[in-house]
Amino acid sequence: MKTFKKSSIITILLIVVLLGACQRNRQYSQLMTWRADVKAIRTWYENYTEAINSADIERILSYESDDICYYPANQPFFSGKENLRNWLISYFNYFSPTESFSFLDFKVYGDFAYVIGKYSLQGNIKQTGEEFRDNGKFTNFFNRQSDGHWICTQSIWNSDNRIFDIHSQILDDFSGTWILDLSKSITPPGIISSKLVITQKGNSLNITRTSEIKDKNNEKSSFNYTIGSESQNILKSGIFTTTSTLSSGKQTFTINEMLISEKNGRKQEFKRITVYSLSAKGEILNIISDDIRPKGSVIPPNKEHTEMIYTKL
């Protein structure tokens, strides 16, 4: 009987020791897995930062899921790699950034992880050379793929310092070929048709207009604008100043043109305010223009206002 009890106790002790060893091995394995995950996601941020700072769009996209969800500050949510590609093209055309990231919190739950952290951003706006600095916070969500690599599935951030984010100052895509819809437009007299061709790089635009006019030769004109800047030219007729600004969001900009001329010792100001705006998900271009002429102008008031509605080809 005593022998039986002693052997039972020994057996129980062996089981306890083995269970303890298994538990320690499991804990050690979990710790090593966690460390590997931390290293992998830190490496993701190192690679992502290099891609951002070198403006390598395709490399950036390789770190994102196909259905990536982006929540930019002061902008609508969007999803998908193609939308992200277009967003990045506008961003890098407008801005030369240097970004860095630091972690505040990091959690891994199986094949899911999230990172909360801070970002720092600095660089120059390409068109003006203006320096821009910002810092803020972000939250990114990740999924582990079948090959063991982590990819970002959702990203959200906002600034600590500004009521707007640098990305919200980037003009939407106005580029393309646009055809005038006469039935919806208020046009100058004699316009039969009109076509716009707009090329755009960031906030720099070239607008070429070709118009067919009744009983006249076709008219063709071309204009260059850098949104957010001012230019001044001295002409034979006077000093011509053009100021372009983002008006109310990324889908609207305003061109203010002013000609100051002098005749017989008397100065006169001719002004034109033109507002370009996109609607219908970027398929409709509205151009509303008002001329403000000096008193005594021979041009009747009904020619001072136009509303040109173009559709995208």
C-alpha positions as CSV (number, residue, x, y, z in Angstrom):
1,M,0.0,0.0,0.0
2,K,2.8,2.4,0.9
3,T,4.7,1.5,-2.2
4,F,1.6,2.3,-4.3
5,K,1.2,5.7,-2.7
6,K,4.8,6.6,-3.3
7,S,4.7,5.6,-6.9
8,S,1.5,7.6,-7.4
9,I,3.0,10.7,-5.9
10,I,6.0,10.3,-8.1
11,T,3.8,10.0,-11.1
12,I,1.8,13.0,-10.2
13,L,5.0,15.1,-9.7
14,L,6.3,14.0,-13.1
15,I,3.0,15.0,-14.7
16,V,3.1,18.4,-13.0
17,V,6.7,19.0,-14.1
18,L,5.9,18.0,-17.6
19,L,2.8,20.2,-17.7
20,G,4.9,23.1,-16.4
21,A,7.5,22.5,-19.0
22,C,4.9,22.4,-21.7
23,Q,3.4,25.7,-20.4
24,R,6.8,27.4,-20.4
25,N,7.5,26.1,-23.9
26,R,4.1,27.5,-25.0
27,Q,4.7,30.8,-23.4
28,Y,8.2,31.0,-24.9
29,S,6.8,30.1,-28.3
30,Q,4.1,32.8,-28.0
31,L,6.7,35.3,-26.9
32,M,8.9,34.5,-29.9
33,T,5.9,34.7,-32.2
34,W,5.0,38.1,-30.8
35,R,8.6,39.4,-31.2
36,A,8.6,38.1,-34.8
37,D,5.3,40.0,-35.5
38,V,6.6,43.2,-33.9
39,K,9.8,43.0,-36.0
40,A,7.8,42.2,-39.2
41,I,5.5,45.2,-38.7
42,R,8.3,47.5,-37.8
43,T,10.0,46.4,-41.0
44,W,6.8,47.2,-42.8
45,Y,7.0,50.8,-41.5
46,E,10.6,51.1,-42.4
47,N,9.9,49.9,-46.0
48,Y,6.8,52.1,-46.2
49,T,8.7,55.2,-45.1
50,E,11.4,54.6,-47.6
51,A,8.7,54.3,-50.4
52,I,7.0,57.5,-49.3
53,N,10.2,59.5,-49.1
54,S,11.2,58.3,-52.5
55,A,7.7,58.8,-54.0
56,D,7.7,55.2,-55.2
57,I,3.9,54.7,-55.7
58,E,4.0,51.1,-56.8
59,R,6.1,50.1,-53.9
60,I,3.7,51.8,-51.5
61,L,0.8,50.0,-53.1
62,S,2.6,46.6,-52.6
63,Y,2.3,47.1,-48.8
64,E,-1.5,47.7,-49.0
65,S,-4.4,45.3,-49.4
66,D,-6.4,45.3,-52.7
67,D,-9.4,46.8,-50.8
68,I,-7.3,49.2,-48.7
69,C,-9.5,51.8,-46.9
70,Y,-8.2,55.3,-46.5
71,Y,-9.6,58.0,-44.2
72,P,-7.6,61.2,-45.0
73,A,-8.0,64.2,-42.8
74,N,-10.6,66.7,-44.1
75,Q,-11.4,64.5,-47.1
76,P,-13.9,61.8,-48.0
77,F,-13.2,58.2,-47.3
78,F,-12.1,56.1,-50.3
79,S,-11.1,52.5,-50.9
80,G,-9.2,50.3,-53.4
81,K,-5.7,50.4,-54.8
82,E,-6.6,52.3,-58.0
83,N,-8.2,55.1,-56.0
84,L,-5.1,55.2,-53.7
85,R,-2.8,55.3,-56.8
86,N,-4.6,58.4,-58.1
87,W,-4.5,60.0,-54.7
88,L,-0.8,59.4,-54.4
89,I,-0.1,60.7,-57.9
90,S,-1.8,64.0,-57.0
91,Y,0.0,64.1,-53.6
92,F,3.5,63.6,-55.1
93,N,2.8,66.0,-58.0
94,Y,2.0,68.7,-55.4
95,F,4.4,67.9,-52.6
96,S,7.9,66.5,-51.9
97,P,7.6,64.9,-48.5
98,T,9.8,63.5,-45.9
99,E,7.8,61.5,-43.3
100,S,8.6,59.5,-40.2
101,F,6.6,57.4,-37.8
102,S,6.7,56.3,-34.1
103,F,4.6,53.8,-32.2
104,L,2.4,54.5,-29.2
105,D,0.5,51.2,-29.0
106,F,0.8,47.9,-30.8
107,K,-1.4,44.8,-30.5
108,V,-1.5,41.5,-32.3
109,Y,-4.4,39.1,-32.2
110,G,-3.7,36.1,-34.3
111,D,-3.7,37.3,-37.9
112,F,-4.9,40.8,-37.0
113,A,-2.9,43.7,-35.7
114,Y,-3.2,47.4,-35.2
115,V,-0.7,50.2,-34.6
116,I,-1.4,53.6,-33.0
117,G,1.3,56.2,-33.4
118,K,2.6,59.6,-34.3
119,Y,3.8,61.0,-37.6
120,S,6.1,63.8,-38.6
121,L,6.0,65.4,-42.0
122,Q,8.0,68.1,-43.7
123,G,8.8,69.1,-47.3
124,N,8.2,71.7,-49.9
125,I,5.2,72.5,-52.1
126,K,6.6,72.0,-55.6
127,Q,4.8,74.9,-57.4
128,T,5.7,77.6,-54.8
129,G,8.7,76.2,-53.0
130,E,6.8,76.9,-49.7
131,E,8.0,74.8,-46.8
132,F,5.4,72.7,-45.0
133,R,5.7,71.0,-41.6
134,D,3.2,69.0,-39.7
135,N,2.8,66.3,-37.1
136,G,-0.1,64.3,-35.9
137,K,-1.4,60.8,-35.0
138,F,-2.5,57.8,-36.9
139,T,-4.1,54.3,-36.6
140,N,-3.3,51.6,-39.0
141,F,-4.9,48.1,-39.2
142,F,-3.1,45.0,-40.6
143,N,-3.8,41.5,-41.7
144,R,-1.4,38.6,-41.9
145,Q,-1.3,37.0,-45.4
146,S,-1.1,33.3,-46.1
147,D,2.7,33.7,-46.9
148,G,3.2,35.3,-43.4
149,H,3.6,38.9,-44.6
150,W,1.6,41.7,-43.1
151,I,-0.4,44.2,-45.2
152,C,-2.3,47.4,-44.2
153,T,-6.0,47.2,-44.6
154,Q,-7.1,50.5,-43.1
155,S,-5.4,53.8,-42.4
156,I,-6.7,56.9,-40.6
157,W,-4.8,60.1,-39.5
158,N,-5.2,63.7,-38.5
159,S,-3.0,66.7,-37.7
160,D,-2.3,68.1,-34.3
161,N,-1.7,71.6,-35.6
162,R,-3.9,72.6,-38.5
163,I,-7.5,72.8,-39.3
164,F,-6.6,71.3,-42.7
165,D,-4.2,68.6,-43.9
166,I,-1.6,69.1,-46.7
167,H,-3.5,66.5,-48.7
168,S,-6.7,68.6,-48.7
169,Q,-4.8,71.4,-50.5
170,I,-4.3,69.2,-53.6
171,L,-6.6,69.9,-56.5
172,D,-8.9,67.1,-57.8
173,D,-8.3,65.8,-61.3
174,F,-9.6,68.3,-63.9
175,S,-7.6,66.8,-66.7
176,G,-9.2,65.4,-69.9
177,T,-11.2,66.5,-72.9
178,W,-14.4,68.4,-72.2
179,I,-17.3,69.2,-74.6
180,L,-19.6,72.1,-74.1
181,D,-23.3,71.3,-73.5
182,L,-25.0,74.2,-75.2
183,S,-28.5,73.2,-73.9
184,K,-27.4,73.8,-70.3
185,S,-25.1,76.8,-70.8
186,I,-25.2,80.5,-70.9
187,T,-22.7,81.4,-73.5
188,P,-21.4,84.5,-75.3
189,P,-23.3,85.2,-78.6
190,G,-22.5,83.1,-81.6
191,I,-20.9,80.1,-79.9
192,I,-21.8,76.9,-81.8
193,S,-19.4,74.5,-80.0
194,S,-16.5,74.5,-77.6
195,K,-13.9,72.0,-76.6
196,L,-11.5,72.1,-73.6
197,V,-8.4,70.1,-73.3
198,I,-6.9,70.2,-69.8
199,T,-3.6,68.8,-68.8
200,Q,-2.7,68.8,-65.1
201,K,0.2,68.0,-62.9
202,G,-0.6,68.6,-59.2
203,N,-2.0,72.1,-59.0
204,S,-0.5,73.2,-62.3
205,L,-3.0,73.3,-65.2
206,N,-2.8,74.0,-68.9
207,I,-6.3,74.8,-70.4
208,T,-6.6,74.9,-74.2
209,R,-10.0,76.0,-75.5
210,T,-11.2,75.7,-79.2
211,S,-14.5,77.4,-80.0
212,E,-16.6,77.4,-83.2
213,I,-18.3,80.8,-83.6
214,K,-21.0,81.6,-86.1
215,D,-19.8,83.5,-89.2
216,K,-16.2,83.6,-87.8
217,N,-13.1,81.5,-87.8
218,N,-12.5,79.0,-85.0
219,E,-10.9,80.6,-82.0
220,K,-8.2,78.8,-80.0
221,S,-6.7,80.0,-76.8
222,S,-4.4,78.5,-74.2
223,F,-3.9,79.4,-70.5
224,N,-1.5,78.2,-67.8
225,Y,-2.5,78.4,-64.1
226,T,-0.8,77.3,-60.9
227,I,-3.5,77.1,-58.2
228,G,-2.4,78.9,-55.1
229,S,-0.1,81.4,-56.9
230,E,-0.2,84.9,-58.4
231,S,1.4,86.1,-61.6
232,Q,1.8,89.6,-63.1
233,N,2.6,90.7,-66.6
234,I,3.2,94.1,-68.1
235,L,1.3,94.4,-71.4
236,K,0.9,97.2,-73.9
237,S,-2.6,97.7,-72.5
238,G,-1.6,97.8,-68.9
239,I,-0.6,95.6,-65.9
240,F,-2.3,92.2,-66.0
241,T,-2.5,90.2,-62.7
242,T,-3.8,86.7,-62.3
243,T,-4.5,85.1,-58.9
244,S,-5.6,81.5,-58.5
245,T,-7.0,80.0,-55.4
246,L,-8.7,76.9,-54.1
247,S,-12.2,78.1,-53.3
248,S,-14.2,75.6,-51.3
249,G,-12.5,72.2,-51.4
250,K,-10.5,70.2,-53.9
251,Q,-13.2,70.3,-56.6
252,T,-13.4,74.1,-57.0
253,F,-10.8,76.7,-57.9
254,T,-11.2,80.4,-58.7
255,I,-9.2,82.5,-61.2
256,N,-9.2,86.3,-60.6
257,E,-7.9,88.3,-63.5
258,M,-7.4,92.1,-63.3
259,L,-6.1,94.5,-66.0
260,I,-5.2,98.0,-64.8
261,S,-4.8,100.4,-67.7
262,E,-4.3,104.1,-68.0
263,K,-5.8,106.3,-70.7
264,N,-5.5,110.1,-70.8
265,G,-4.2,110.1,-67.2
266,R,-7.1,108.1,-65.9
267,K,-6.7,104.5,-64.5
268,Q,-9.3,101.9,-65.3
269,E,-9.7,98.4,-63.8
270,F,-11.1,95.5,-65.8
271,K,-11.8,92.4,-63.7
272,R,-12.9,88.8,-64.5
273,I,-13.7,86.2,-61.9
274,T,-14.0,82.6,-63.1
275,V,-14.9,79.7,-61.0
276,Y,-14.1,76.1,-62.2
277,S,-15.9,73.3,-60.3
278,L,-16.4,69.6,-60.8
279,S,-19.6,67.7,-60.2
280,A,-21.3,64.3,-60.9
281,K,-18.2,62.4,-59.7
282,G,-15.8,64.5,-61.9
283,E,-17.8,64.0,-65.1
284,I,-19.2,67.5,-65.3
285,L,-17.1,70.7,-65.4
286,N,-18.9,74.0,-64.6
287,I,-17.2,77.3,-65.5
288,I,-19.0,80.4,-64.3
289,S,-17.5,83.7,-65.3
290,D,-18.3,87.3,-64.4
291,D,-16.7,90.4,-65.9
292,I,-16.6,93.6,-63.9
293,R,-16.0,96.5,-66.2
294,P,-15.4,100.2,-65.5
295,K,-18.3,102.6,-65.5
296,G,-19.0,103.9,-69.0
297,S,-18.1,100.6,-70.7
298,V,-19.7,100.2,-74.1
299,I,-20.3,96.4,-73.5
300,P,-23.9,95.8,-72.4
301,P,-24.4,94.2,-69.0
302,N,-26.0,91.0,-70.4
303,K,-22.6,90.0,-71.8
304,E,-20.9,90.1,-68.5
305,H,-22.0,86.7,-67.2
306,T,-21.5,83.2,-68.6
307,E,-22.1,79.7,-67.4
308,M,-20.4,77.1,-69.5
309,I,-21.3,73.4,-68.7
310,Y,-18.9,70.8,-70.1
311,T,-19.1,67.0,-70.1
312,K,-16.1,64.8,-70.1
313,L,-15.3,62.6,-73.1
